[in-house]
Amino acid sequence: MKMIQNDYNKNYPLNESARYMKLVIFLLSFFALFIISGCSTVDIKSTDIIDVTQVHDDIPEAELLDVGIRIFDPGLDNIDQLEDDELVFPEIRIAETSYFPYLLMEALQSSSAWGAVRVVPAKHDSVDVLVKGHIVRSDGEHMVVNIKVSDSSGRQWFSQSYSHKTSRYAYDQKGLYKNDPFQNIYHLIANDLIKYRQQLSSEQLISLRAISELKFARSFAPQVFSAHLNQDETGIYQINRLPAENDPMLEKVRTIRDRDYLFIDTLQAYYGNYAKEMKSPYLQWRRESYNEVLAMRNMTKRARNQKMAGAAALIAGILGAGNANGSVRAASVIAVSGGAYVIKAGFDRESEAQIHLDALQELGDSLEASIESHIIELEDRTVTLTGTVENQYQQWRDILKEIYQVNTGTE
């Protein structure tokens, strides 16, 4: 009987209507499975923190390198070229440019491997080790930063991209998870810095400190200190000769440098207050951003898949609409109607995704309103410094040059 049935199918294949219905059912079933599979997500449950390498040996003071961490680049130059699922709010990025360096500073300080570790303005470059950062991505779920490290001689230590994708457990509102959701990034950077420093000899460490001092001195008195440094064709600085320890001009420069450190240390209090005030609203924004990013991505993916499934059904319906067979035409009408409905549902989900995006924008605006700039006041004298931190530092350097010129009688 089974053989007879097979022979019958070979000699009398399925009629046109049945074949068309099978095609429609296959297409709709395929895209239904595609939609379901496209909505699956993977949660990262690990919240393990990488420890910062601790240096327990006593490092001679002459070999303790000072580290300056510049305010990060917000990464807004190519904002129009980002992927559709990358959310960037300029006001948030601007806030992060000072917040991230402060957290990195805390990580470096915890290693006991360095001298003074400070967050410094962009124009401050007379420091033993300089760290520059560029924010590539930061949306509450995924953080990517590019880090470049160089020393006072101009030699680049390393250039590295650091990435971390956090989990919902990092935003536990019960307070069980105390660390920053992206703490591992700061710890990895700190450990890489220590690895490179450990490769340097005592002579190299001492030389870097001397170069930093001479570069600062040269910026105030180039006619006196330029001959002490030489820069080769690759841009690397080398010491030609050192000034005498009791050189009166060097002593005056050191006094000016102490004042500059005073200002930079004052900035640390500013950045510390900034980070403290920012922490609560920013963590709340990150928590909400994490949820909104996942929700919006899910809605966008479902909308795209639904529109694809609807388009397939429409195509199948249109192909069968001109067929003379009545049952085929009826099936095509059903396919067209069903495809149109699925496409409409896809656009509806796109609208829901836009709602999530608007919610993120409101969160960003509220964070921007909660962060205010500060006026710097010095202990030894009252100086009115206005504008951004960068502007204030430039004004301070101008004041230092005036002080140096008065003390040395130079122009």
C-alpha positions in Angstrom: 0.0 0.0 0.0 2.9 2.3 0.9 4.6 1.6 -2.4 1.3 2.3 -4.3 1.1 5.7 -2.5 4.7 6.6 -3.4 4.0 5.7 -7.0 0.9 7.8 -6.9 2.9 10.9 -5.7 5.4 10.5 -8.4 2.9 10.2 -11.2 0.4 12.7 -9.8 2.4 15.4 -8.0 0.7 17.9 -5.5 -1.6 20.3 -7.2 -0.6 24.0 -7.5 -2.7 25.2 -4.6 -1.3 22.7 -2.2 2.3 23.6 -3.3 1.6 27.3 -2.8 0.1 26.7 0.7 3.2 24.7 1.6 5.4 27.6 0.5 3.5 30.1 2.6 3.5 27.9 5.6 7.2 27.2 5.2 8.1 30.9 4.9 6.0 32.0 7.9 7.3 29.1 10.0 10.9 29.9 9.1 10.7 33.6 10.0 8.8 32.8 13.1 11.7 30.6 14.3 14.1 33.4 13.1 12.3 36.0 15.3 12.3 33.7 18.3 16.0 32.9 18.0 16.8 36.6 17.3 15.3 37.6 20.7 17.5 35.4 22.8 20.0 37.1 25.1 23.0 35.9 27.1 23.5 37.3 30.6 27.0 37.5 32.0 26.7 36.6 35.7 30.3 36.9 36.8 31.2 39.9 38.9 34.7 38.8 39.9 37.1 41.7 40.4 40.7 41.6 39.2 43.0 42.6 42.0 45.5 45.5 41.6 49.1 44.3 41.8 50.6 45.4 45.1 54.2 46.5 45.4 55.5 45.7 48.8 59.1 46.6 48.3 60.3 49.9 49.5 61.0 52.1 46.5 63.6 54.8 46.9 62.1 58.2 46.7 64.4 59.1 43.8 62.8 56.3 41.8 59.1 57.0 42.6 57.6 58.2 39.4 54.7 60.7 39.5 51.8 59.9 37.3 49.5 62.4 35.6 46.2 61.2 34.2 44.7 63.6 31.7 41.1 64.3 31.3 39.8 61.7 28.8 38.8 62.4 25.2 35.0 62.0 25.1 35.2 60.4 21.7 32.5 62.6 20.1 34.3 63.5 16.8 32.9 60.5 14.9 29.6 60.3 16.6 27.7 60.3 13.3 29.5 57.1 12.2 28.6 54.9 15.2 26.5 51.8 14.8 22.7 52.0 15.3 22.9 50.1 18.6 25.5 52.4 20.1 23.9 55.1 22.3 25.9 58.3 22.9 24.8 61.3 24.9 27.3 64.1 24.7 26.5 65.5 28.1 27.1 62.1 29.7 30.4 61.6 27.8 31.6 65.0 29.0 30.9 64.1 32.6 32.7 60.7 32.1 35.9 62.4 30.9 36.6 63.6 34.4 35.0 60.7 36.3 36.9 57.8 34.6 40.4 59.4 35.2 39.5 59.8 38.9 38.6 56.1 39.3 41.8 55.2 37.5 43.8 57.4 39.8 42.3 55.6 42.8 43.3 52.2 41.3 46.9 53.4 40.7 47.2 54.8 44.2 46.1 51.5 45.7 49.2 49.7 44.2 51.8 51.6 46.3 54.0 51.6 43.2 54.1 55.3 42.4 54.8 58.7 43.8 52.0 61.3 43.4 49.2 60.2 41.1 47.0 63.1 39.9 44.3 63.9 37.5 45.8 66.7 35.4 44.6 69.2 32.8 45.4 68.7 29.1 48.2 71.2 29.0 50.0 69.7 32.0 52.8 67.6 30.5 55.9 68.0 32.8 55.1 64.8 34.6 57.1 61.5 34.8 54.4 59.3 33.4 51.5 60.6 31.4 48.2 58.6 30.8 45.8 59.6 28.1 42.4 58.1 27.6 39.8 58.0 24.8 36.3 56.8 25.4 35.1 54.6 22.6 31.9 53.2 24.1 30.0 53.6 27.4 26.3 52.8 27.7 25.9 51.1 31.0 26.3 47.6 29.6 29.5 47.9 27.6 32.6 50.1 28.1 35.6 50.5 25.8 38.4 52.9 26.4 41.7 53.4 24.5 44.7 54.1 26.7 48.1 55.6 25.7 50.9 55.8 28.2 54.2 57.7 27.7 56.9 59.1 30.0 58.7 62.5 30.3 61.3 61.4 27.8 58.7 61.0 25.1 59.0 57.2 25.0 55.6 55.4 24.6 55.1 52.7 27.1 52.0 51.1 25.5 48.8 51.8 23.6 46.0 49.4 24.5 42.2 49.1 24.2 40.3 47.9 27.3 36.8 46.5 27.1 34.4 45.1 29.6 30.8 44.0 29.3 29.0 44.0 32.7 26.0 42.1 33.9 22.8 43.1 35.7 24.3 41.8 38.9 26.7 44.7 38.9 23.7 47.0 39.4 22.3 45.1 42.4 20.2 47.7 44.3 20.5 45.8 47.5 24.1 47.1 47.8 25.7 43.6 47.7 28.0 44.7 44.9 30.1 47.7 46.1 32.5 48.1 43.2 32.1 50.2 40.0 30.5 48.0 37.3 33.7 48.5 35.2 36.3 48.4 38.0 38.2 45.7 36.1 39.2 48.1 33.4 40.9 50.4 35.8 42.6 47.6 37.6 43.9 46.1 34.3 45.3 49.5 33.3 47.0 49.9 36.7 48.5 46.4 36.4 49.8 47.1 32.9 51.5 50.3 34.1 53.2 48.4 36.9 54.4 45.7 34.5 56.1 48.3 32.3 57.6 50.2 35.2 59.2 47.0 36.5 61.1 46.7 33.3 63.0 50.0 33.9 66.3 50.2 35.7 67.0 52.5 38.6 69.1 54.8 36.3 66.2 55.1 33.9 63.7 55.9 36.7 66.0 58.6 38.1 66.6 60.0 34.6 62.8 60.3 33.9 62.4 62.4 37.1 65.2 64.7 36.1 63.8 65.2 32.6 60.4 66.1 34.0 62.0 68.8 36.1 64.1 70.2 33.3 61.1 70.3 30.9 59.2 72.3 33.5 62.2 74.6 34.0 62.6 75.1 30.3 58.9 76.1 29.9 59.6 79.1 32.3 63.2 79.9 31.3 64.0 78.4 27.9 67.1 80.7 27.6 68.6 79.1 30.7 67.5 75.4 30.6 67.1 74.5 26.9 70.7 73.5 26.6 70.3 70.9 29.4 68.0 68.8 27.2 68.4 67.3 23.7 65.6 65.9 21.6 66.6 63.4 18.9 65.0 62.8 15.5 62.5 60.4 17.0 61.3 62.9 19.5 63.0 61.3 22.5 64.5 63.6 25.2 67.9 63.0 26.6 69.8 64.9 29.3 72.9 66.8 28.0 73.9 67.9 31.5 72.4 68.5 34.8 72.4 71.9 36.6 74.1 72.2 39.9 72.0 71.3 42.9 72.5 74.8 44.4 71.8 76.6 41.1 69.8 79.7 42.1 67.7 79.6 39.0 66.9 76.0 39.6 65.9 76.7 43.1 63.4 79.4 41.9 62.0 77.0 39.4 61.5 74.4 42.1 59.6 77.0 44.1 57.4 77.7 41.2 56.9 74.0 40.6 55.8 73.6 44.2 53.1 76.2 43.6 52.0 74.4 40.4 51.7 71.2 42.4 49.6 73.1 44.9 47.2 74.1 42.2 47.1 70.5 40.8 46.5 69.2 44.3 43.7 71.7 44.7 42.3 70.2 41.5 42.3 66.8 43.1 39.9 68.1 45.7 37.8 69.4 42.9 37.8 66.1 41.0 37.2 64.3 44.2 34.1 66.3 45.0 33.0 66.1 41.4 33.3 62.2 41.5 31.5 62.1 44.9 28.6 64.2 43.7 28.4 62.4 40.4 28.5 58.9 41.8 24.9 58.5 42.9 23.1 60.0 39.9 25.6 58.5 37.5 25.2 55.0 38.9 21.4 55.4 38.7 21.8 56.5 35.1 24.0 53.5 34.3 21.5 51.2 35.9 18.7 52.6 33.9 20.8 52.9 30.8 21.7 49.2 31.1 18.1 48.2 31.3 17.1 50.6 28.5 19.9 49.5 26.2 18.9 45.8 26.5 15.2 46.6 26.1 15.8 48.9 23.1 18.1 46.4 21.4 15.6 43.7 21.9 12.8 45.8 20.6 14.9 46.9 17.6 15.9 43.3 16.7 12.3 42.1 17.0 11.0 44.9 14.9 13.6 44.2 12.2 12.9 40.5 12.2 9.1 41.0 12.1 9.4 43.3 9.2 11.5 40.8 7.3 8.9 38.0 8.0 6.1 40.3 6.9 7.9 41.2 3.7 8.4 37.5 2.9 4.7 36.8 3.4 3.8 39.8 1.2 6.1 38.6 -1.6 4.5 35.1 -1.4 1.0 36.7 -1.5 1.8 38.9 -4.5 3.3 36.0 -6.4 0.1 34.0 -6.0 -2.3 36.9 -6.5 -2.3 36.7 -10.3 -2.9 32.9 -10.4 -6.1 31.7 -12.0 -6.6 29.0 -9.4 -9.2 30.4 -6.9 -7.7 28.6 -3.9 -4.3 30.0 -4.7 -5.7 33.5 -4.9 -7.5 33.1 -1.6 -4.2 31.9 0.0 -2.4 34.9 -1.4 -4.9 37.3 0.1 -4.3 35.7 3.5 -0.6 35.9 3.0 -0.7 39.6 2.0 -3.0 40.5 4.9 -0.8 38.5 7.4 2.4 40.0 6.0 1.0 43.6 6.3 0.0 42.9 9.9 3.5 41.5 10.8 5.2 44.6 9.2 2.9 46.9 11.1 3.8 45.1 14.3 7.5 45.6 13.4 7.1 49.3 13.0 5.2 49.4 16.3 8.1 47.8 18.1 10.4 50.4 16.4 8.3 53.1 18.1 8.7 51.3 21.4 12.5 51.4 20.9 12.3 55.1 20.3 10.5 55.5 23.6 13.4 53.8 25.4 15.8 56.1 23.6 13.8 59.2 24.8 13.9 57.8 28.3 17.7 57.6 28.2 17.9 61.2 26.9 15.9 62.4 29.9 18.2 60.6 32.2 21.2 62.2 30.5 19.7 65.7 30.9 19.0 65.2 34.6 22.6 64.1 35.1 23.9 67.1 33.3 21.8 69.4 35.5 23.2 67.7 38.7 26.9 68.5 37.9 28.2 72.0 38.3 31.6 73.6 37.7 33.6 75.0 40.7 35.8 78.1 41.2 39.3 77.3 42.5 40.5 79.0 45.6 44.2 78.8 46.8 45.3 78.9 50.4 48.2 81.4 50.1 46.4 83.9 48.0 43.1 84.6 46.5 43.0 84.1 42.7 39.9 84.4 40.7 40.0 81.6 38.1 37.0 81.3 35.8 35.7 79.0 33.1 36.6 75.3 32.6 39.4 73.5 34.4 41.5 73.8 31.3 40.9 77.6 31.2 41.6 77.9 34.9 44.9 76.0 34.6 46.1 78.2 31.7 45.3 81.3 33.8 47.2 79.8 36.7 50.3 79.1 34.5 50.2 82.7 33.3 50.2 83.8 37.0 53.1 81.5 37.7 55.1 83.0 34.9 54.5 86.5 36.3 55.7 85.3 39.7 58.8 83.8 38.2 59.6 86.9 36.3 59.2 89.1 39.3 61.4 86.8 41.5 64.2 86.5 38.8 64.0 89.9 37.3 63.5 88.5 33.8 61.0 89.2 31.1 
